Amino acid sequence: MKFKISLRTNWGLNYRRDGFVKQNIFLIGDAAGFADPLTAEGISNSIYSGILAAEAIVSSEMNLRTAANNYNQFLNSKLLPKLSTGAQLAQLFYEQKKLRNLILKRYGQRAAEIMTDIFMGERSYPKDYKKSIKKRFKKAVLS
Ligand SMILES: Cc1cc2nc3c(=O)[nH]c(=O)nc-3n(C[C@H](O)[C@H](O)[C@H](O)COP(=O)(O)OP(=O)(O)OC[C@H]3O[C@@H](n4cnc5c(N)ncnc54)[C@H](O)[C@@H]3O)c2cc1C
């Protein structure tokens, strides 16, 4: 029997697209697919999404529909944008080998420091990462 393994989907790391509330169950952490697609770091987002779910329930006065709406709203504003950026960066990082190698060769030390800060929760992915990568790529190629 042959198995085909595809690495084209960020190692399977991405948040689920079929909703985060199932009846009266609020999905958090791995159950929701909240591990970071670039680093595969999942512990802090598991804790964070648990906190968001708790806050959504507490602020709903125990109304399920309100709690579900609150949770989706919190996720949309506080967690999903970071995961989407992570997914885009993972695609660049894992699928664009030349670009990755060039950037790491030139900015490896800085990249490792930035990733450490992200792991420690001290910073998030830059919003303008496309502009920044383009600039650094051009500089790396031209110099
Ligand atoms: C090999 C490996 C290395 C990793 N390294 C890191 C790392 O260095 N840093 C990092 O941040 N992340 C790491 N991760 C990811 C991280 O472990 C997960 O993202 C994180 O543990 C998810 O937390 P969670 O609470 O959502 O799920 P889990 O930690 O999986 O907890 C779910 C719990 O629910 C229990 N359970 C399941 N079904 C039921 C049931 N029906 N009834 C009762 N209980 C049930 C399970 O036994 C489990 O204890 C790693 C993952 C793997 C597999």
The ligand as an SDF file (V2000), in Angstrom:
LIG
                    3D

 53 58  0  0  0  0  0  0  0  0999 V2000
    5.5360   16.1410   20.2390 C   0  0  0  0  0  0  0  0  0  0  0  0
    4.9290   17.4850   20.4940 C   0  0  0  0  0  0  0  0  0  0  0  0
    5.7390   18.5100   20.9520 C   0  0  0  0  0  0  0  0  0  0  0  0
    5.1950   19.7770   21.2140 C   0  0  0  0  0  0  0  0  0  0  0  0
    6.0160   20.7750   21.6700 N   0  0  0  0  0  0  0  0  0  0  0  0
    5.4890   21.9550   21.9870 C   0  0  0  0  0  0  0  0  0  0  0  0
    6.3050   22.9990   22.5630 C   0  0  0  0  0  0  0  0  0  0  0  0
    7.5020   22.8400   22.7790 O   0  0  0  0  0  0  0  0  0  0  0  0
    5.7220   24.1700   22.8470 N   0  0  0  0  0  0  0  0  0  0  0  0
    4.3990   24.3930   22.6260 C   0  0  0  0  0  0  0  0  0  0  0  0
    3.9080   25.4830   22.9090 O   0  0  0  0  0  0  0  0  0  0  0  0
    3.6030   23.4370   22.0770 N   0  0  0  0  0  0  0  0  0  0  0  0
    4.1080   22.2300   21.7780 C   0  0  0  0  0  0  0  0  0  0  0  0
    3.2970   21.2560   21.2470 N   0  0  0  0  0  0  0  0  0  0  0  0
    1.8800   21.5460   21.0300 C   0  0  0  0  0  0  0  0  0  0  0  0
    1.1620   21.5400   22.3800 C   0  0  0  0  0  0  0  0  0  0  0  0
    1.4660   20.3250   23.0530 O   0  0  0  0  0  0  0  0  0  0  0  0
   -0.3570   21.6190   22.1440 C   0  0  0  0  0  0  0  0  0  0  0  0
   -0.6510   22.6720   21.2490 O   0  0  0  0  0  0  0  0  0  0  0  0
   -1.0630   21.8720   23.4730 C   0  0  0  0  0  0  0  0  0  0  0  0
   -0.7490   20.8610   24.4070 O   0  0  0  0  0  0  0  0  0  0  0  0
   -2.5720   21.8600   23.2320 C   0  0  0  0  0  0  0  0  0  0  0  0
   -3.2180   21.9730   24.4650 O   0  0  0  0  0  0  0  0  0  0  0  0
   -4.7230   21.5390   24.5670 P   0  0  0  0  0  0  0  0  0  0  0  0
   -5.1130   21.7790   25.9870 O   0  0  0  0  0  0  0  0  0  0  0  0
   -5.5330   22.1850   23.5010 O   0  0  0  0  0  0  0  0  0  0  0  0
   -4.7620   19.9960   24.2260 O   0  0  0  0  0  0  0  0  0  0  0  0
   -4.0550   18.7880   24.9860 P   0  0  0  0  0  0  0  0  0  0  0  0
   -2.7980   19.2270   25.6770 O   0  0  0  0  0  0  0  0  0  0  0  0
   -3.9760   17.6880   23.9710 O   0  0  0  0  0  0  0  0  0  0  0  0
   -5.0760   18.4230   26.1240 O   0  0  0  0  0  0  0  0  0  0  0  0
   -6.2800   17.7690   25.8390 C   0  0  0  0  0  0  0  0  0  0  0  0
   -6.5470   16.8410   27.0180 C   0  0  0  0  0  0  0  0  0  0  0  0
   -7.8870   16.3310   26.8990 O   0  0  0  0  0  0  0  0  0  0  0  0
   -7.8580   14.9540   27.1880 C   0  0  0  0  0  0  0  0  0  0  0  0
   -9.0220   14.3410   26.5380 N   0  0  0  0  0  0  0  0  0  0  0  0
   -9.1860   14.0380   25.2440 C   0  0  0  0  0  0  0  0  0  0  0  0
  -10.4070   13.4950   25.0170 N   0  0  0  0  0  0  0  0  0  0  0  0
  -11.0210   13.4900   26.2270 C   0  0  0  0  0  0  0  0  0  0  0  0
  -12.3080   13.0390   26.6610 C   0  0  0  0  0  0  0  0  0  0  0  0
  -13.1930   12.5330   25.8190 N   0  0  0  0  0  0  0  0  0  0  0  0
  -12.6080   13.1720   27.9620 N   0  0  0  0  0  0  0  0  0  0  0  0
  -11.7190   13.7120   28.8410 C   0  0  0  0  0  0  0  0  0  0  0  0
  -10.4930   14.1430   28.4840 N   0  0  0  0  0  0  0  0  0  0  0  0
  -10.1510   14.0270   27.2020 C   0  0  0  0  0  0  0  0  0  0  0  0
   -6.5310   14.4670   26.6460 C   0  0  0  0  0  0  0  0  0  0  0  0
   -6.1400   13.2730   27.2840 O   0  0  0  0  0  0  0  0  0  0  0  0
   -5.6100   15.6370   27.0400 C   0  0  0  0  0  0  0  0  0  0  0  0
   -5.0880   15.5090   28.3220 O   0  0  0  0  0  0  0  0  0  0  0  0
    3.8110   20.0020   20.9890 C   0  0  0  0  0  0  0  0  0  0  0  0
    3.0020   18.9540   20.5310 C   0  0  0  0  0  0  0  0  0  0  0  0
    3.5390   17.7090   20.2740 C   0  0  0  0  0  0  0  0  0  0  0  0
    2.6390   16.5940   19.8000 C   0  0  0  0  0  0  0  0  0  0  0  0
  1  2  1  0
  2  3  1  0
  2 52  2  0
  3  4  2  0
  4  5  1  0
  4 50  1  0
  5  6  2  0
  6  7  1  0
  6 13  1  0
  7  8  2  0
  7  9  1  0
  9 10  1  0
 10 11  2  0
 10 12  1  0
 12 13  2  0
 13 14  1  0
 14 15  1  0
 14 50  1  0
 15 16  1  0
 16 17  1  0
 16 18  1  0
 18 19  1  0
 18 20  1  0
 20 21  1  0
 20 22  1  0
 22 23  1  0
 23 24  1  0
 24 25  2  0
 24 26  1  0
 24 27  1  0
 27 28  1  0
 28 29  2  0
 28 30  1  0
 28 31  1  0
 31 32  1  0
 32 33  1  0
 33 34  1  0
 33 48  1  0
 34 35  1  0
 35 36  1  0
 35 46  1  0
 36 37  1  0
 36 45  1  0
 37 38  2  0
 38 39  1  0
 39 40  1  0
 39 45  2  0
 40 41  1  0
 40 42  2  0
 42 43  1  0
 43 44  2  0
 44 45  1  0
 46 47  1  0
 46 48  1  0
 48 49  1  0
 50 51  2  0
 51 52  1  0
 52 53  1  0
M  END
$$$$
